[in-house]
Amino acid sequence: MGIYRVGWPKADVISGIVLKKYREDFNERYGLDSQKKTILYAHVWENDYKQDDFVQAMLGLDVNIIIKPWDADPKKFRSS
């Protein structure tokens, strides 16, 4: 019986280094500014074309914006 200090992956220094490298590579690959916060908009459905409203509201902020569009089946959702 005893206590073993083994760490916690979310707080480990090694994990932090790996995550930092991943973040730097990701930002470089997608042209994101590492000094800015990043907002991810990954909605599960589109409602009344609100994606455009969201993007317009975010444009005035000093942030990176990543949009993961809703993967709708175009056969089910046709515009009239």
Buried (B, 14 or more C-beta within 10 A) or exposed (E): EEEEEEEEEEEEEEEEEEEEEEEEEEBEEEEBEEEEEBEEBEEEEEEEEEBEEBEEEBEEEEBBBEBEEEEEEEEEEEEE
